[in-house]
Amino acid sequence: MAIMAVWLMPTLALAEPRLEGSFGSHMVLQREKPIKLKGSAKAGEEITVEFAGQKKSAKADGKGRWTITLDPLKASKKPQTMVIKEAAGKPIELEDVLVGDVWFGSGQSNMAFSVDHCDNDVKDPQRRDKALAEIAAGSHPLVRLYRGGAKWVTTGPEVNRQFSGLMLAFGVALQRELDVPVGLSVLAKSANPSKSFLSQQQFEADPECRTATERARNSPDAATAKAQRDRLLADWKQAAQKAKDAGQAEPPMPKLPSVPGEVDAPGLFGGSAIGHLQGLPIRGVLWDQGESGSGLTWVDQYTMMGALIRGWRQELGQGEFPFLYIQKPSGGGCAWDPSDPVTRYADAFAPLPKVVPDKAVGGFGMQREEYLRLRQYPNTFLVTSSDLGGGTHPICKSGYGARAARVALGAAYGRKVEIYGPVYESHKVEGSKVRVKFTHVGQGLAFKHGDRLQGFALAGADKQFHWADAVIDGDTVVVSSLKAPAPVTVRYAWAGSPAWANLFNKDGLPALSFRTDNWVSKKTE
């Protein structure tokens, strides 16, 4: 996407310097990274930038373009002024500038919804997110919000309520822990698939997407769809000609089938969403999207998100910055402590269903496994949501924000805080039992609610799953079932809504669903 320049001064005289990008008064600049400023002035004029004790100069080239890079800055809670000037003319003064960390939020409705929208989306006032309301009602001097067009604003009740509820909760929680300024920028759009947030160039440059597209283009389904489309078009043209000859109105164009492998402009925003930052360095990304999937039938969400993550990182040119993403499907599991404000909307602990679910299906047909796989991409981290309450638009945005801040502290800032519940590492068949080893055991494995650990299922070579007994042994769980005396595979919480699965670590985080087989299920949950 071509990035349009945002001028911070009116074009009144060529002698006055102009600055482009997402830089403005009240902004937060990313600490510990070079800050590249670009703009224009009269050809050959010397431009000087002064900020935080630095004074840098450069001459505009023959086309009047100039670039000045500030050395990495230390965090500063003291408001400062950036001055950009040339030998003559009125300087640009950017006031009330802080230095800290900048986070970019993107995705669909759960990221896009403002605090006001979140409130109005809840019919019962007693179920509204009171913690989010308290955050929005306050003023947070060290949290700044970027609204596009070089418009940075300070926080306050009126501004806060129009900003992303999730991102506001995340940023305030993070700022309180870090004690440095935090800048928040959001570009999100409801009901959009992931293809809408990367450019067509990024999509077509990605090897995995190219392979999937080529495979789809050469498939029998593509040939069938193309033949059907050609036939519908031919019939319509014939009918249109007859109508024209008879002096009648042209019939409406029929709805044409999409053809697998034909790329239909993946970027509904006209390009990569990361371009919204317009040159602004960031600390990381928080992503909340998945209900609408990838948007292309022949490219799964895992593959599309790989292209997006790689494309954004390449475009921004800041290496593999942390990419945090909210787990999908949202909710569906019980919580360690249902009275905790973060997890108060979690599903209640439930008894095991009579039949073992054999496919992990989310509310929109999304398999839980696909979103768990995204952690395989470098420096990409899951924000566990199974215990935060579910639904199309989960109520507890303050809980989601707090959990995302926790993950950021552990993953992006190296704090000694557990970011996941138990994560499957390996398993070993020991006669009639299976020993499952976990990472992220934190302070130790534990179960909560009920009188036993549950949610594990075993199957033998017949591929018939049976509920299993499970016993914690150190950082492992030993699983067995009399109905599967020769087990070959094990699953845990393998369902869209596993409120009956109760393995946690003592840090209070739920174990992630897993399976050790790759069998294709014919039944649904």
C-alpha positions in Angstrom: 0.0 0.0 0.0 1.3 3.4 -0.8 1.5 5.4 2.4 0.1 8.9 2.1 2.1 11.6 3.7 0.4 13.4 6.7 1.6 17.0 6.8 1.8 18.6 10.2 1.8 22.1 8.8 -0.2 23.8 6.1 1.6 24.2 2.8 2.0 28.0 3.0 5.5 28.5 1.9 8.2 26.3 0.5 10.6 27.7 3.1 8.8 26.0 5.9 9.8 22.4 6.6 7.1 19.7 6.5 7.0 16.4 8.4 5.3 13.3 7.3 4.1 10.2 9.2 2.4 9.5 12.5 4.3 12.1 14.5 2.4 14.8 16.5 2.0 16.6 19.8 1.1 14.3 22.8 2.7 11.3 21.1 4.7 8.5 22.6 8.0 7.7 20.8 9.3 4.1 21.0 12.2 3.8 23.4 15.5 2.1 22.5 14.9 2.3 18.8 16.1 4.8 16.2 13.4 7.3 15.3 13.5 8.1 11.5 11.9 11.4 10.6 11.1 12.3 7.0 9.7 15.3 5.3 10.2 18.0 2.7 11.5 21.6 2.5 13.1 23.8 -0.1 15.7 22.0 -2.1 19.2 22.3 -0.5 17.9 23.8 2.8 19.4 22.5 6.0 16.8 21.0 8.4 17.5 20.6 12.1 15.7 18.4 14.6 16.2 19.0 18.3 14.8 16.6 20.9 15.8 15.1 24.3 19.3 16.6 24.2 19.9 15.5 20.6 20.4 17.9 17.7 20.5 16.4 14.2 20.8 18.1 10.8 20.5 17.2 7.2 20.1 18.9 3.9 17.0 18.5 1.7 18.0 16.9 -1.6 17.3 18.2 -5.1 13.6 17.2 -4.8 13.3 18.8 -1.4 13.3 15.5 0.5 15.1 15.1 3.8 15.6 12.3 6.4 16.9 12.7 9.9 17.3 9.8 12.4 17.4 10.3 16.1 19.5 7.9 18.2 17.6 5.5 20.4 16.0 7.2 23.3 15.6 6.2 26.9 12.1 6.1 28.5 11.0 9.5 29.8 7.8 10.4 31.7 8.8 14.1 31.4 6.9 15.9 28.6 9.3 17.3 26.1 9.1 19.4 22.9 10.5 18.3 19.5 11.5 21.2 17.3 12.0 20.8 13.5 13.3 23.9 11.8 15.4 25.3 8.9 17.5 28.4 8.7 14.5 30.6 8.0 10.8 30.1 8.4 8.6 29.1 11.3 9.6 25.8 13.0 7.4 22.8 13.7 7.0 22.3 17.5 5.6 19.0 18.7 4.6 19.5 22.3 4.0 17.1 25.2 6.1 14.3 23.8 6.8 11.2 25.9 9.2 8.3 25.4 8.1 4.8 26.2 6.5 1.8 24.4 4.1 1.9 21.5 1.7 -1.1 20.8 -0.4 -1.6 17.7 -3.8 -3.3 17.9 -5.6 -4.8 14.9 -8.2 -7.3 14.0 -12.0 -7.4 13.7 -14.9 -6.5 16.0 -13.5 -7.6 19.3 -10.6 -5.2 18.7 -12.6 -2.5 17.0 -15.4 -2.2 19.6 -15.1 1.0 21.6 -15.8 1.1 25.4 -19.2 2.6 24.6 -20.0 -0.2 22.1 -18.9 -2.8 24.6 -21.3 -1.3 27.2 -24.2 -1.1 24.7 -23.6 -4.6 23.6 -24.6 -6.0 27.0 -28.3 -6.1 27.6 -28.1 -6.7 31.4 -26.4 -3.7 33.2 -25.4 -6.1 36.0 -23.2 -8.0 33.6 -21.4 -5.1 32.1 -17.6 -4.9 32.5 -17.3 -2.6 35.6 -13.5 -2.8 35.6 -13.4 -1.5 32.0 -15.8 1.3 32.9 -13.5 2.3 35.8 -10.5 2.4 33.4 -12.4 4.5 30.9 -13.7 6.9 33.5 -10.1 7.8 34.6 -7.4 9.9 33.2 -4.1 8.1 32.6 -1.4 10.8 31.9 1.2 8.3 30.7 -1.1 6.5 28.2 -1.6 8.2 24.9 -3.9 7.2 22.0 -3.2 7.5 18.3 -6.2 8.0 16.2 -4.6 8.4 12.7 -3.7 11.4 10.7 -1.0 12.4 13.1 -3.6 12.9 15.7 -2.3 11.8 19.1 -4.6 12.5 22.1 -4.3 12.3 25.9 -6.6 10.1 27.7 -9.8 11.2 29.5 -13.3 9.9 30.0 -14.8 11.2 26.7 -11.8 10.1 24.6 -11.4 6.8 26.3 -15.0 5.7 25.7 -14.5 6.1 22.0 -11.3 4.0 21.9 -11.0 0.3 21.6 -12.1 -1.3 24.9 -9.6 -4.2 24.6 -6.7 -2.0 23.7 -7.4 0.5 26.4 -7.5 -2.2 29.0 -4.3 -3.7 27.7 -2.4 -0.4 27.6 -3.5 0.8 31.0 -2.6 -2.6 32.6 0.8 -2.6 30.9 1.6 1.0 31.8 0.9 0.3 35.5 3.3 -2.6 35.5 6.1 -1.0 33.4 5.8 2.5 34.9 6.8 4.0 31.5 4.6 5.9 29.0 2.6 3.7 26.7 1.2 4.7 23.3 -1.7 2.8 21.7 -2.6 2.7 18.1 -5.5 0.7 16.6 -6.7 -0.1 13.1 -9.5 -2.7 13.2 -12.7 -3.4 11.3 -15.6 -5.6 12.2 -16.5 -8.8 10.4 -13.3 -8.8 8.3 -11.3 -11.9 7.5 -7.5 -11.9 8.0 -6.9 -11.4 4.2 -8.3 -7.8 4.7 -5.3 -6.8 6.8 -2.4 -7.6 4.5 -1.7 -6.2 1.1 -2.1 -8.3 -2.1 1.6 -7.9 -2.6 2.4 -9.4 0.8 0.0 -12.3 0.0 1.5 -13.0 -3.4 5.0 -12.8 -2.1 4.4 -15.4 0.6 5.7 -18.9 -0.5 3.0 -20.8 1.5 0.2 -18.7 0.1 1.6 -19.1 -3.4 1.7 -22.8 -3.0 -1.8 -23.0 -1.7 -3.1 -20.8 -4.5 -1.4 -22.8 -7.2 -2.7 -26.0 -5.8 -6.3 -24.5 -5.7 -6.0 -23.1 -9.2 -5.1 -26.5 -10.6 -7.8 -28.4 -8.6 -10.9 -30.1 -10.1 -13.0 -27.7 -7.9 -11.5 -24.7 -9.7 -12.3 -26.2 -13.1 -15.9 -26.9 -12.1 -16.4 -23.5 -10.6 -14.9 -21.8 -13.7 -17.1 -23.8 -16.0 -20.2 -22.9 -14.0 -19.2 -19.2 -14.0 -18.6 -19.2 -17.7 -22.0 -20.9 -18.3 -23.8 -18.4 -16.1 -22.1 -15.5 -17.9 -22.9 -16.8 -21.3 -26.6 -17.4 -20.4 -26.8 -13.9 -19.0 -25.2 -12.3 -22.0 -27.7 -14.1 -24.3 -30.6 -13.0 -22.1 -29.3 -9.4 -22.1 -29.1 -9.3 -25.8 -32.6 -10.6 -26.2 -33.9 -8.0 -23.8 -32.0 -5.3 -25.7 -33.4 -6.4 -29.1 -36.9 -6.4 -27.5 -36.4 -2.9 -26.1 -36.6 -4.3 -22.5 -34.5 -3.7 -19.4 -31.4 -5.7 -19.1 -31.8 -8.6 -16.6 -29.7 -8.4 -13.4 -26.2 -10.0 -13.4 -26.4 -13.5 -11.7 -24.3 -14.2 -8.6 -21.2 -15.8 -9.9 -19.3 -18.5 -8.0 -15.8 -17.8 -6.7 -13.1 -19.8 -8.4 -10.5 -21.4 -6.1 -7.0 -20.0 -6.8 -8.2 -16.7 -8.2 -7.0 -13.9 -5.9 -9.7 -11.3 -5.3 -7.7 -8.4 -3.8 -6.9 -9.7 -0.2 -6.4 -6.2 1.2 -9.9 -4.6 1.7 -8.1 -1.6 3.3 -6.2 -1.1 0.1 -3.0 -2.5 1.7 -1.4 -3.7 4.9 -2.9 -2.5 8.1 0.5 -1.9 9.6 0.8 1.0 7.2 -1.5 2.9 9.5 1.6 3.5 11.7 3.2 5.5 8.9 6.8 5.0 10.0 6.2 5.0 13.7 8.4 2.4 15.5 6.5 0.0 17.9 7.2 -2.4 20.7 4.7 -5.0 19.4 1.3 -6.0 18.1 -1.9 -7.3 19.8 -4.2 -9.1 17.3 -7.8 -10.1 17.9 -9.3 -11.7 14.8 -10.4 -15.2 13.7 -14.1 -15.5 13.8 -14.2 -14.6 10.1 -11.3 -16.9 9.2 -8.9 -16.2 6.4 -11.4 -15.1 3.8 -10.1 -17.4 1.1 -11.5 -21.0 0.9 -8.2 -22.4 -0.3 -5.9 -20.7 2.3 -6.4 -21.7 6.0 -6.1 -19.2 8.8 -2.7 -20.5 9.9 -1.2 -20.0 6.4 -2.8 -16.5 6.0 -1.6 -15.4 9.4 1.9 -16.5 8.6 1.8 -14.3 5.5 0.4 -11.4 7.5 3.0 -11.6 10.3 5.9 -11.9 7.9 4.6 -9.2 5.7 4.0 -6.7 8.5 7.5 -7.4 10.0 9.1 -6.9 6.6 7.2 -3.7 5.9 7.9 -2.1 9.3 11.6 -3.1 9.1 12.0 -3.6 12.9 12.8 -7.3 12.9 10.6 -9.9 14.5 8.7 -7.7 17.0 6.5 -9.6 19.4 3.1 -10.5 17.9 0.5 -11.4 20.5 -2.9 -12.8 19.5 -6.1 -13.7 21.3 -7.0 -17.4 21.3 -10.0 -18.5 19.2 -12.6 -19.7 19.8 -13.1 -17.4 22.8 -14.0 -18.8 26.1 -15.5 -22.3 26.5 -13.5 -23.4 29.5 -13.7 -23.1 33.3 -11.5 -20.8 35.4 -9.1 -21.5 38.3 -10.8 -18.8 40.3 -14.3 -17.7 39.1 -14.3 -14.8 41.6 -11.2 -13.2 40.0 -12.3 -10.1 38.0 -10.2 -11.3 35.1 -12.0 -14.6 34.8 -15.4 -13.9 36.4 -17.2 -14.5 33.0 -15.7 -17.9 32.5 -18.0 -20.9 31.9 -19.0 -22.8 35.0 -17.2 -26.1 35.6 -19.3 -28.9 34.0 -19.5 -32.7 34.3 -18.0 -34.8 31.5 -20.3 -35.4 28.5 -21.4 -39.0 28.0 -19.8 -39.1 24.6 -16.2 -38.0 24.0 -16.2 -35.1 21.5 -14.0 -36.1 18.5 -13.6 -32.7 16.9 -12.6 -29.3 18.3 -15.2 -27.0 16.8 -15.6 -23.3 17.7 -18.7 -21.2 17.5 -17.9 -20.4 13.9 -16.6 -23.7 12.8 -13.0 -22.8 13.7 -10.9 -25.5 15.0 -9.1 -24.6 18.2 -6.0 -26.5 17.0 -5.4 -24.0 14.1 -5.1 -21.0 16.4 -2.8 -22.9 18.8 -0.5 -23.6 15.9 0.2 -19.9 15.3 2.7 -20.1 18.2 5.0 -21.9 15.8 5.8 -18.6 14.1 8.8 -16.8 15.6 8.2 -14.5 18.5 4.4 -15.1 18.3 2.5 -15.6 21.5 -1.0 -16.8 22.4 -3.2 -14.9 24.8 -5.2 -17.7 26.4 -8.9 -16.9 26.4 -10.6 -20.2 27.3 -11.1 -19.1 30.9 -12.1 -15.5 30.1 -15.7 -16.0 29.0 -16.8 -16.6 25.4 -19.5 -15.7 22.9 -19.2 -13.8 19.6 -18.3 -10.7 21.5 -16.9 -11.6 25.0 -18.0 -9.2 27.7 -14.9 -8.9 29.8 -12.6 -6.8 27.7 -10.8 -5.7 30.9 -10.0 -9.4 31.6 -8.8 -9.9 28.0 -6.7 -6.8 28.2 -5.2 -7.8 31.6 -4.4 -11.3 30.3 -2.8 -9.8 27.1 -0.7 -7.5 29.3 0.4 -10.5 31.4 1.6 -12.3 28.2 3.4 -9.1 27.0 5.2 -8.8 30.3 6.5 -12.4 30.2 7.0 -12.7 26.4 8.1 -9.2 25.3 9.7 -7.8 28.5 11.2 -10.9 30.1 9.4 -10.7 33.4 9.3 -13.8 35.5 5.6 -14.4 35.1 4.0 -17.5 33.6 2.2 -16.7 30.4 0.6 -20.1 29.7 -1.1 -22.9 31.5 0.4 -26.4 31.0 1.4 -27.0 27.4 1.8 -30.5 25.9 5.4 -31.3 25.2 5.6 -35.1 24.6 4.0 -38.4 25.6 5.1 -42.0 26.1 3.1 -45.1 26.1 3.9 -47.2 29.2 2.0 -50.5 28.8 -1.7 -49.7 29.3 -1.0 -46.1 30.4 0.2 -42.9 28.6 2.5 -40.5 30.4 2.1 -36.9 29.1 4.8 -34.4 29.8 4.1 -30.6 30.0 6.0 -27.4 29.8 4.8 -24.2 31.5 4.0 -26.1 34.6 4.9 -22.9 36.6 4.5 -23.5 40.3 3.2 -27.0 39.6 0.4 -28.9 37.9 -3.0 -29.0 39.7 -6.6 -29.5 39.0 -9.5 -27.4 40.2 -13.2 -28.1 40.8 -14.6 -31.6 41.3 -12.8 -34.4 43.1 -10.5 -35.6 40.3 -8.6 -34.5 37.2 -10.7 -34.9 34.0 -10.8 -34.0 30.4 -8.4 -36.6 29.0 -9.4 -39.3 26.5 -7.6 -42.3 25.1 -8.0 -44.4 22.0 -6.4 -47.6 20.7 -5.9 -48.6 17.1 -9.7 -48.8 16.6 -9.8 -44.9 16.9 -12.6 -45.1 19.4 -12.0 -42.6 22.2 -12.9 -43.2 25.8 -12.8 -41.0 28.9 -9.7 -41.7 30.9 -8.5 -41.6 34.5 -5.7 -39.1 35.0 -3.2 -38.6 37.8 -0.6 -35.8 38.2 2.9 -37.1 38.7 5.4 -34.2 38.9 5.3 -32.3 35.6 3.5 -35.2 33.9 0.0 -36.6 33.9 -0.4 -40.4 33.8 -3.6 -41.4 31.8 -5.3 -44.8 31.6 -8.6 -46.3 30.7 -9.9 -49.9 31.1 -11.8 -49.3 27.8 -8.6 -48.6 26.0 -6.1 -51.1 27.4 -3.7 -50.7 24.4 -3.7 -46.9 24.0 -2.0 -45.3 21.0 -3.2 -41.7 21.3 -4.4 -39.2 23.9 -6.4 -36.0 23.7 -7.2 -33.3 26.3 -10.0 -30.7 26.2 -10.5 -31.5 22.6 -13.7 -29.6 22.0 -15.0 -26.1 21.3 -16.4 -25.6 24.8 -14.5 -27.9 27.2 -15.8 -26.5 30.5 -15.4 -30.0 31.9 -11.5 -30.0 31.5 -9.9 -28.9 34.7 -6.1 -29.1 34.4 -4.2 -25.9 35.4 -0.9 -24.9 36.8 -0.8 -23.4 40.3 -0.3 -20.0 38.6 -4.0 -20.2 37.8 -3.8 -20.7 34.0 -5.7 -23.4 32.2 -3.9 -26.1 30.2 -4.1 -25.8 26.4 -6.0 -28.3 24.4 -4.0 -30.9 22.5 -4.2 -34.2 20.7 -1.3 -36.5 19.8 -3.0 -38.0 16.7 -3.8 -36.5 13.3 -6.8 -38.5 12.5 -9.5 -36.9 10.4 -12.8 -36.8 12.2 -16.0 -37.7 10.4 -18.2 -36.7 13.3 -18.7 -33.3 14.9 -19.0 -32.4 18.5 
